[in-house]
């Protein structure tokens, strides 16, 4: 038996009392529902790297068939499972030292119709600067996406994931480690998949690491979107902000759990997290749980908060009084709500690309 498979099968199912699995059990996130098995018919989705204009990319490489470790431990269950089904099939994306471009890169992930999985590792060189827009599309029944990254000294990474899977389920596991004096801006735009379970983790274990995590999510019909974001400050003089916006309609459910950990020795750490949920129907549900674990006394600040509410009726009335229909008014308000985080995910070119994605998704919002 493969060591990776054996490691997974030796684990017990995590309890629902676990912060990560409170709202989506592992059995529900598993591709078959039988958590004691690993499916054998797992294929790799199609991947294509181009720049935002559709041109080939020079200098950046994609190497397939790699055996790559996860930079740091996260959930034993999902880590072991994703290692097992992607073992020897990882894709390494390498950004060379001092590489930079004003033109964003687009990594297209196109799925088939079955159970698919991929491990993508991003390695940025020293003093490089890159924007990577990962767009996921297709009709798969289940996609497991393991994303890992390590940023070089003084590098800048803008990493945005856009989920537009139709109907299926997505299990996303991220483990990103920030190098010394490097900056990561991480965006999540979700406008697809019937069910999403995401375990997104960042490690700031080098002095001067800077992180901004942003979310713009649309939940419609009976979608169940569950995102867990964990940020761990280990080194001194590190900075992070989490700002997560979700608009829920129909009978959808959104869950956002955030965990900020400030380790002993992470002096002058500055961290904060904020969740905002916009409820567009009476039957939509949104749960947000920000949590803190602070072991260091000498910090700049550690803040957290959450807010839920419907569309502001006075703002809707204002727009309708100026000639917009009720639907047009609500679409404008939802777009403005999501735009507050979309606008921070990259350049004007990136913003325009993302706005188009959100505008298309607004047509699918249901208020039943």
QUIKA-V135132 format. One record per run of one state. SS is the DSSP state (@ for helix, = for strand, . for the rest). FROM is the first residue (numbers start at 1). TO is the last residue. If there is no record, write none. Layout:
# QUIKA-V135132
ss=[SS/SS]
from=[FROM/FROM]
to=[TO/TO]
This chain:
# QUIKA-V135132
ss=[./@/./@/./=/./=/./=/./@/./=/./=/./=/./=/./=/./=/./=/./=/./=/./=/./=/./=/./=/./=/./=/./=/./=/./@/./@/./@/.]
from=[1/3/10/26/30/42/44/46/52/61/67/76/87/90/96/100/101/105/112/115/125/129/139/142/152/156/166/169/178/183/191/195/205/210/220/224/234/239/249/253/263/270/280/285/295/301/311/313/321/326/343/348/363]
to=[2/9/25/29/41/43/45/51/60/66/75/86/89/95/99/100/104/111/114/124/128/138/141/151/155/165/168/177/182/190/194/204/209/219/223/233/238/248/252/262/269/279/284/294/300/310/312/320/325/342/347/362/368]
